[in-house]
Amino acid sequence: MGQGSRKKVVKVVEELKKAGIKMLKDEEWEIEDGIVIKERRIYVPEKELRGEIIQLHYNIPIEEHGGKWKMTELVTRNYWWSGVMKEVKRYVDGYNACQRYKNQSEVPAEKLMPNTIPEKPWSHISADFITKLPLAQGYDTVLVVCNHFSKMTYFITTTEETSAEELVKLF
């Protein structure tokens, strides 16, 4: 083992001690062409290189941004370093473009305004249908009419085939 390889191994061991790893197993570690490998994954000692690896995996155009767990899984397929999960989480949580351009699933709610209070009965009503009910006495729909002044509600049985002219006659 050359002098450069020894320095890398010493650096790896020191970092592992800082991370609190108490025991190293020989079968987990090897050196190939001056690259330190842990359990078939490349050990990345430099912080700058770690950031580049995370950025390269995050900015893959064909990959969806699956969040910190997906990113950690992608990075740790080939690379390892102490604290990889923390660094990936920090990167994903702070990625400015995703935070700014994240799809908004809902339109922001406007300020709620109270309904006007009716001054007399039947000046404000609402109507709705309850449809697709099981057929009972020849009816499969209920017309619900509510008087907003008294809160009185009427339930009128009808059928789905009822026309607008027939509905006027019902109520």
N, C-alpha and C positions, 0 to 999 in steps of 0.2 A: 504494500500500500504506500503510495507516494505522500509527500509532505502536504500537498494541497488536499488530498482525500482525507488525511488525518484531521486537518483543520475543520473540514466540513463535518466530519463525524463528531468532533469535540463540540462544534457549534450546535449540532442537533441534540446531543446529550444535554448540554447546558439549557437549551430551550425546553426540553422535556422535563428537566428538574424544576424549572420555573413554573411549568404547567401542573406540577404535582404528580407526574407519572413516576411511580416508585420502582417498577421493574421492567427491564427490557429483555425480550426473548430473542436469542440469536436467530431463530428461524424466521422471525418477522422482518429482519433487516438484512440488506445486502447492498453492495456497491457495484454498479455496472458502468464502465466507461466514465468514472468520476461522478456518477449520479447516484445519490442515496435513494434507495427504494425501500418502502415499508409495505409489506403485504401486497406486493405487485402494484403499488401506487407510488408515484414520484413524490419525494419529500421536497417541499418548496420552502427554503429558509428565508429568502428575502421578502420583506413586506411589499416592496414595489412590484415585484413579480407576482405576488399573491393577488394584488389589486388588478393587475392586467389579466390574470387568469379568470377572475370573477367577471370582469368586464367583458371579456371575449365570450364567455359562456352566457352572459345575460343578453348580449346584443346579437344573438343568432336570429336572423330574419325569419327562418322557417319554424322556430320554436315559439310557442306561446309563453308569456311570462307567467310561470306557474307559482310564483311566490317563493318564499324563502326555503320551503321544504324541497320543491322541485329543483331550485338552484343548488342547494346543498347536495342533492343526489347527483346532479350533473357534474359538479366540480369534483366530488369525491369518487367518481368513477375512475379517474386517472391520477388525482393529486391528493396529497395529505399534508397537513400541518396542524400543529396544536392550535385550537381555537377557530377552526375553519367555519363552524356553524355561526359563531358570533360575528365573524367578518362578513359572511354572506348575508346575514340578517341586517347588519348595519348598512350594507350596500343596497339591498332591496328596499329597506325602509326609507333610505335617503335618496333614492334615484329620482331626481327632480322631474324628468320628462314623464315618467309614468304617473307621478302624483298629479302633474298638471293636466295630462291628456287622458286620464282614466275616464272611461265611459260613465256618464251619469245615467243611472237607470230611471231616475225620477226627475220631473221638473220641480224646481224648488217651490215650496208652498208659499202662497201669498198670505198676507195678513188676513186673519179670519174676521169676518164682519157678521154681526148678529142679524138675523132675519128681522124684517119689519113686523111689528105687532099689529095684527088686523084690528080694525076699529068696530067691525060688525060681523055677524055670522055670515058665512058663505062668500065673503069677499076674497078669501084666499083658500084654495083647495088644492089637494094633490091627488093624483090617481095613478094606479099601477095595476099590473096584471100578475096573477100567479097562474102559470100555465103548466101544461104537461102533467096534470093531476090524473089519477085513475078515474075512469068514467064512473060517475055516481048520479043516478036518476037522470041520465042523459046529459050531464054537465061535466066538463073537464077543465074549466078555467074559472077563476074568481077575480072579479073586478073589485079593487079596494079603493074606496074614496074617503079622504080624510079632510074634515073641516078644521083649518088651523086655528080658528078663533076658539072653538069649544073643545077641540081635540076629539070630537066625535068621529067614529069611523064606521063606514058602511061596507059590508061584504055582500057583493051581488054575484050570484052564480050565473055562468054563461058558457058558451063554447068558443073554441079558438076560431071557428069559421064566422063568428059574428062580425058584421060589417060596421063601419063608422056610424051609418044612419041608425042601425039597430041599437048601438051603444047609447046614442043620445036618448032613445026611447026608454032604455033600461033605467036610467037615472033621471 
